[in-house]
Amino acid sequence: MSQDTESSPPTTGTTLADLKNILLRLDAIDHEMQPLKEELRDTFAAAKEKGFNPKLIRKLVSLRRQATDEARAELDTLATWIETLR
């Protein structure tokens, strides 16, 4: 039976120190992200107040992040599904 290295705890001092540093950095990053998360929440709330659909806006942002061909393929698939449901 092989040992799963992903779930094995670190055993050396250097590895433990590395893990501690990684966890501290992740905590710091999470702390730094809090204002940005609040700003996102406020922006979506403002969009909703203006009558926009936040789910649709999230989808548009997601499509803008994709490569043009990937976004076009996803839009084509969505259009097919929409036509099928009509």
Secondary structure, 3 states (H helix, E strand, C coil): CCCCCCCCCCCCHHHHHHHHHHHHHHHHHHHHHHHHHHHHHHHHHHHHHCCCCHHHHHHHHHHHHCCHHHHHHHHHHHHHHHHHHC
